[in-house]
Amino acid sequence: MTPPEAKPATTDDDRLISLVYISTATAPLDDAALHAILTRARDNNARLDVTGMLLYREGQFVQILEGARSAVHDLVDEIRADPRHTDMSVILDEPIEVREFSDWSMGFQPMAMPRTSLPDGFRDTFTDLDASAERTRIMRAVREISLWFRVRASSGADEAA
């Protein structure tokens, strides 16, 4: 009887992670510029087996990336060098068991300004998220953003892919 084949051990570089960063656009971006960013992100992410979502509002980006640690970190190094944004700050970088965005090479949602007053506790900016923020506040914000995006995606109002 032949013993079962051992599965190769997962290295740290292969470990699945979720990384969230925020940054500021160096100039206002129109829909065409955002579409170009999205197209390139989807191509790169599919090649690297990275998934996630990108939010842009009033010159602020929030991006969630999921994938093998080495692939995500290499991609973040490339993104950091992109001259279209500045003040990039990784606010979360942690191992995960399952992807939240496994069906999307990169979901995208432009965020319009609300037309009515906002209820208490509603998040309409990303300004309180930075590397010094409490981890629980960052995680809550990421979950709120993820839920918001999923609701919008299920209504067909975005470009999730």
KEKE-3310 file (N, C-alpha, C; in steps of 0.2 Angstrom, whole numbers, plus 5000, padded with zeros to 4 digits):
npx = (5004:5003:5008:4998:5001:5010:5004:5011:5019:5013:5021:5026:5025:5016:5004:4987:4982:4974:4974:4973:4973:4974:4974:4978:4973:4983:4978:4962:4951:4943:4929:4934:4948:4947:4942:4952:4962:4955:4954:4967:4970:4962:4967:4981:4978:4971:4981:4990:4982:4975:4962:4949:4943:4940:4938:4934:4933:4930:4944:4950:4956:4952:4958:4955:4965:4967:4975:4989:5002:5015:5012:5002:5010:5020:5012:5007:5019:5021:5010:5011:5022:5015:5012:5000:4994:4996:5003:5001:4995:4996:4983:4979:4984:4984:4983:4971:4957:4948:4943:4935:4931:4931:4926:4929:4940:4944:4933:4924:4918:4912:4910:4897:4893:4882:4865:4856:4855:4866:4863:4866:4882:4885:4896:4905:4917:4934:4943:4946:4953:4968:4985:4987:4975:4963:4964:4951:4942:4946:4944:4930:4926:4931:4923:4910:4912:4914:4901:4893:4897:4894:4880:4877:4883:4875:4863:4866:4872:4885:4902:4907:4917)
npy = (4994:5011:5025:5040:5055:5068:5085:5099:5110:5126:5141:5156:5166:5161:5162:5166:5183:5198:5214:5231:5248:5265:5280:5296:5305:5313:5322:5327:5314:5308:5299:5292:5291:5283:5272:5267:5264:5254:5244:5241:5236:5225:5217:5215:5209:5197:5190:5189:5182:5189:5197:5208:5225:5242:5258:5275:5292:5309:5311:5302:5286:5269:5253:5236:5222:5205:5189:5178:5181:5186:5190:5200:5209:5212:5218:5229:5236:5240:5248:5258:5265:5272:5287:5293:5294:5298:5299:5286:5273:5258:5251:5239:5223:5207:5189:5178:5166:5164:5172:5187:5193:5183:5181:5192:5200:5213:5223:5238:5254:5270:5283:5293:5309:5311:5316:5320:5324:5314:5300:5297:5290:5286:5282:5293:5297:5293:5298:5296:5284:5278:5273:5274:5272:5263:5245:5238:5248:5250:5237:5237:5247:5242:5231:5237:5245:5234:5227:5238:5238:5226:5225:5235:5229:5218:5224:5227:5239:5242:5240:5227:5213)
npz = (5000:4995:5003:5006:4996:5002:5005:4998:5009:5013:5009:5017:5007:4999:5006:5008:5008:5013:5009:5012:5006:5006:4997:4989:4975:4963:4954:4948:4943:4928:4922:4910:4913:4925:4920:4912:4922:4929:4919:4916:4929:4930:4921:4925:4938:4935:4929:4940:4949:4958:4968:4971:4976:4970:4976:4972:4976:4976:4974:4982:4985:4989:4991:4990:4991:4987:4988:4985:4996:4991:4978:4980:4988:4978:4968:4975:4977:4964:4962:4971:4965:4955:4947:4947:4960:4977:4994:4999:5009:5018:5026:5031:5032:5032:5035:5027:5026:5017:5001:4999:4988:4977:4965:4957:4947:4948:4956:4954:4959:4956:4967:4971:4976:4991:4990:5000:5017:5028:5038:5056:5059:5046:5034:5024:5019:5018:5026:5040:5040:5042:5044:5057:5063:5074:5073:5074:5070:5057:5051:5053:5045:5032:5031:5030:5018:5009:5011:5006:4993:4988:4989:4980:4968:4967:4963:4950:4947:4945:4939:4942:4940)
capx = (5000:5007:5006:4996:5005:5009:5003:5017:5018:5012:5026:5023:5024:5010:4999:4982:4981:4970:4978:4969:4977:4971:4979:4975:4974:4987:4974:4955:4951:4936:4927:4939:4954:4946:4941:4959:4965:4951:4955:4974:4970:4959:4972:4986:4975:4969:4987:4993:4977:4973:4955:4948:4939:4943:4933:4937:4928:4933:4951:4953:4956:4952:4958:4956:4968:4967:4979:4996:5006:5020:5009:4999:5015:5023:5008:5007:5025:5020:5004:5015:5026:5011:5012:4993:4992:5001:5001:4998:4996:4993:4980:4977:4988:4983:4981:4964:4956:4944:4943:4929:4930:4934:4923:4931:4948:4944:4927:4925:4912:4913:4906:4894:4891:4875:4861:4853:4859:4867:4861:4872:4886:4886:4903:4905:4923:4939:4948:4948:4956:4975:4989:4987:4968:4963:4962:4944:4939:4948:4940:4923:4925:4932:4917:4905:4913:4913:4894:4890:4899:4891:4873:4877:4884:4869:4858:4868:4873:4892:4906:4910:4919)
capy = (5000:5017:5031:5046:5060:5074:5091:5104:5115:5133:5146:5163:5170:5158:5162:5171:5189:5204:5221:5237:5254:5272:5285:5302:5306:5319:5326:5324:5309:5308:5292:5288:5289:5278:5266:5265:5261:5248:5239:5238:5232:5219:5212:5213:5205:5191:5187:5187:5178:5194:5199:5214:5230:5249:5264:5281:5297:5315:5311:5297:5279:5264:5247:5230:5217:5198:5185:5176:5187:5188:5193:5206:5214:5215:5223:5235:5240:5243:5253:5264:5269:5275:5294:5296:5295:5300:5297:5279:5270:5252:5251:5232:5218:5201:5183:5177:5160:5164:5178:5191:5195:5178:5181:5198:5202:5220:5227:5245:5258:5277:5285:5299:5313:5310:5322:5322:5323:5308:5297:5296:5284:5284:5284:5296:5299:5289:5302:5293:5278:5278:5268:5274:5270:5257:5239:5237:5253:5249:5231:5238:5251:5238:5227:5242:5246:5228:5226:5243:5237:5220:5227:5239:5224:5213:5227:5228:5246:5244:5236:5221:5208)
capz = (5000:4995:5008:5002:4994:5006:5001:4999:5014:5011:5012:5019:5001:4995:5010:5006:5012:5011:5010:5011:5006:5004:4994:4986:4968:4962:4950:4948:4938:4925:4920:4906:4917:4930:4916:4910:4928:4930:4913:4918:4936:4929:4917:4930:4943:4932:4928:4946:4953:4963:4967:4976:4974:4970:4977:4971:4978:4977:4974:4987:4983:4994:4987:4994:4986:4990:4984:4988:4999:4987:4972:4982:4989:4972:4965:4979:4975:4957:4963:4975:4960:4950:4948:4948:4967:4982:5001:4999:5016:5019:5033:5034:5029:5036:5032:5027:5025:5010:4998:4999:4981:4973:4958:4954:4946:4952:4956:4954:4960:4958:4973:4970:4983:4993:4989:5006:5023:5030:5045:5060:5059:5039:5031:5017:5017:5020:5030:5046:5039:5040:5047:5064:5066:5077:5069:5074:5066:5050:5049:5052:5039:5027:5030:5028:5011:5006:5011:5002:4986:4986:4988:4973:4963:4966:4959:4943:4947:4945:4934:4945:4935)
cpx = (5004:5004:5003:5001:5004:5008:5009:5015:5017:5017:5022:5021:5018:5003:4994:4982:4976:4974:4973:4974:4972:4976:4975:4978:4978:4983:4967:4955:4944:4935:4932:4945:4953:4945:4947:4962:4961:4953:4962:4974:4967:4964:4978:4983:4973:4976:4991:4988:4976:4966:4955:4943:4943:4938:4937:4931:4932:4941:4954:4951:4956:4953:4959:4959:4968:4971:4985:5000:5011:5017:5006:5005:5019:5019:5007:5013:5024:5015:5007:5019:5021:5010:5005:4990:4998:4999:4998:5000:4992:4990:4978:4981:4988:4981:4974:4963:4953:4944:4936:4927:4932:4931:4925:4938:4949:4937:4928:4918:4914:4908:4903:4893:4884:4871:4857:4857:4860:4865:4867:4875:4887:4893:4902:4911:4928:4944:4950:4951:4963:4979:4989:4980:4968:4961:4955:4940:4940:4944:4933:4922:4926:4926:4911:4906:4912:4905:4891:4891:4895:4883:4873:4878:4878:4863:4860:4870:4881:4895:4909:4912:4924)
cpy = (5006:5022:5037:5051:5066:5080:5095:5109:5122:5137:5152:5167:5167:5159:5168:5176:5193:5210:5226:5243:5260:5276:5291:5303:5313:5324:5323:5319:5308:5300:5288:5286:5283:5271:5263:5261:5254:5242:5236:5234:5225:5214:5210:5208:5198:5187:5185:5183:5183:5196:5205:5219:5237:5254:5270:5287:5303:5315:5306:5290:5275:5258:5241:5225:5210:5193:5182:5182:5190:5192:5200:5211:5217:5220:5229:5240:5244:5249:5259:5268:5273:5283:5297:5297:5296:5298:5291:5276:5264:5252:5244:5228:5212:5195:5182:5169:5159:5171:5181:5192:5190:5178:5188:5199:5209:5223:5234:5249:5265:5279:5292:5303:5312:5317:5324:5321:5316:5306:5297:5290:5282:5286:5287:5298:5293:5292:5300:5287:5280:5273:5268:5273:5264:5251:5238:5242:5252:5243:5233:5242:5247:5234:5231:5243:5240:5227:5231:5241:5231:5221:5231:5234:5220:5217:5229:5235:5247:5240:5230:5216:5203)
cpz = (5000:4999:5003:5001:4999:5002:5003:5005:5011:5014:5013:5012:4997:5000:5008:5011:5009:5013:5008:5011:5004:5001:4991:4979:4967:4957:4949:4942:4935:4924:4916:4909:4922:4926:4914:4916:4929:4925:4915:4924:4934:4925:4921:4935:4941:4931:4934:4951:4959:4962:4972:4973:4974:4971:4975:4972:4979:4978:4979:4984:4989:4990:4992:4989:4990:4985:4988:4990:4994:4981:4974:4984:4983:4969:4969:4978:4969:4958:4966:4970:4955:4952:4949:4955:4971:4989:5002:5006:5017:5026:5036:5029:5033:5032:5032:5025:5018:5008:4998:4992:4976:4966:4954:4953:4949:4951:4957:4955:4961:4963:4972:4977:4984:4992:4995:5012:5025:5037:5049:5059:5051:5037:5024:5015:5020:5025:5037:5046:5038:5045:5054:5067:5069:5072:5069:5070:5059:5047:5049:5046:5032:5025:5028:5020:5007:5005:5006:4994:4984:4985:4981:4967:4962:4962:4952:4942:4946:4939:4937:4940:4938)
residu = (MET:THR:PRO:PRO:GLU:ALA:LYS:PRO:ALA:THR:THR:ASP:ASP:ASP:ARG:LEU:ILE:SER:LEU:VAL:TYR:ILE:SER:THR:ALA:THR:ALA:PRO:LEU:ASP:ASP:ALA:ALA:LEU:HIS:ALA:ILE:LEU:THR:ARG:ALA:ARG:ASP:ASN:ASN:ALA:ARG:LEU:ASP:VAL:THR:GLY:MET:LEU:LEU:TYR:ARG:GLU:GLY:GLN:PHE:VAL:GLN:ILE:LEU:GLU:GLY:ALA:ARG:SER:ALA:VAL:HIS:ASP:LEU:VAL:ASP:GLU:ILE:ARG:ALA:ASP:PRO:ARG:HIS:THR:ASP:MET:SER:VAL:ILE:LEU:ASP:GLU:PRO:ILE:GLU:VAL:ARG:GLU:PHE:SER:ASP:TRP:SER:MET:GLY:PHE:GLN:PRO:MET:ALA:MET:PRO:ARG:THR:SER:LEU:PRO:ASP:GLY:PHE:ARG:ASP:THR:PHE:THR:ASP:LEU:ASP:ALA:SER:ALA:GLU:ARG:THR:ARG:ILE:MET:ARG:ALA:VAL:ARG:GLU:ILE:SER:LEU:TRP:PHE:ARG:VAL:ARG:ALA:SER:SER:GLY:ALA:ASP:GLU:ALA:ALA)
# end
